[in-house]
Amino acid sequence: MKIKKITITAMIAAFTTITSHIIFIPVGFAKVFPVQHFANIVTAVLFGPGYALAQAFIVSVIRNMAGTGSLFAFPGSMIGALLAGWFYSKTKRMEFAFLGEVIGTGLLGAVAAYPIAKLLFGQEAALFGLVPAFAVSSIAGASMGYILLKVLMKNSAIGGMLYENSTYYRRL
């Protein structure tokens, strides 16, 4: 089962990386990327905080290496992914995964990216530019992920995967 989780996480990271040069919104010196938040919530709900964090880190590294991302991808996506997974693991409710992504990226990720913006760009108003941009991006992407997961829950393969990963059902 662990190989299956790693494989699907890698596929989600690949999809997210491939779409990063197609679907993004330039906002000043940052590139907001709703597909990353979509991937964060899907990975967080399906596999938990560790896999979501790994997926967000891998995508951030590859996007930066390919020139389709910025350094803001690290705190933004990783904090959101971790919080989405953690909230979901504690509550088993997708609404809380959504909330964790939005709080983690839209607020905490933007605040964590502020020192990077200040250091690289020296802009005092960077925080006020990052919070709205990160919040809008995370709300849009997390909404898409939430809707997709709600639809897929009706599918026995995905729904079964969710229940299989829950604390109420374990094969082993």
C-alpha positions, 0 to 999 in steps of 0.5 A: 500500500505504501508504494501505491501512495508514493506512486499516486503522490508522484503522479499528482506532483507530476501533474501539478508541475506540468501545469505550472507553466500553463495555469498561473496568475502573475501578481507583482513579484509572485506567481499564484498557482491554484493547481498547487492548492488543488493538489495539496488538498487532494493529497492531504485528504487521500494520504495525509500530511506527510505525503501532502508536504512531500508533494508540495516540496517536490513541486516547489523544487521542480518549479523553481528549477524549471523557472516556472515558480518562485521562492514563495512556493516553498512557504506558501504551498508547504505550510498549506499542505501540512495544515490541510493534511493535519486538519483532515487527519484530526477531523476526517472532514474535507471541510477542515482540509479546505480550511487548513489549506486556506489558513496555511497558505493564504495567511501563514504561508504569506506571512512566512514568505514576507521575509523572503520578499523583504530580503529579495525585493526590499518592499515594505508593502510586500505582506499586504500584497502577498496575503490577498494573492495567496488567499485568492489562489488557495481558496480557488485551488482548494475549492476545486480540490474539495469539489473533485473529492466530493464527486470522487467520494461517490466512486468506490475506488477513491472512496474506498481509498479514503476509508482505507486510510482512515483510523476506522478501517485498517487492513493490517 
